Amino acid sequence: MTAADFHLPARPLSLLEFVRPFLLLAVLAFLAGFGGYLILGPPNVMGLTPATQTTAAVTAPTPASEITASAPAATGDWNAPKQI
């Protein structure tokens, strides 16, 4: 083989021609990710006004009614003796 076998093409390679597949892949990935966020994201992600809140956010329990982790259990069933 000689150096003539590895000749360059007649027309020069442009930067846009090289980058175009990567740009198309980036646009496709953005559309897939953003569409997935709109479909699988929070329930009110498509709501544009505060009036479209979900009922779960409106009827959220107050922190005073929650049971803290340090409260003892009433029956003690959850605290079985350890057997090693």
Sequence and secondary structure as in RCSB ss.txt:
>XXXX:A:sequence
MTAADFHLPARPLSLLEFVRPFLLLAVLAFLAGFGGYLILGPPNVMGLTPATQTTAAVTAPTPASEITASAPAAT
GDWNAPKQI
>XXXX:A:secstr
  GGGG   SS   HHHHHHHHHHHHHHHHHHHHHHHHHHS TTTT  SGGG  HHHHT   GGGS  TTS  SS
 TTS     
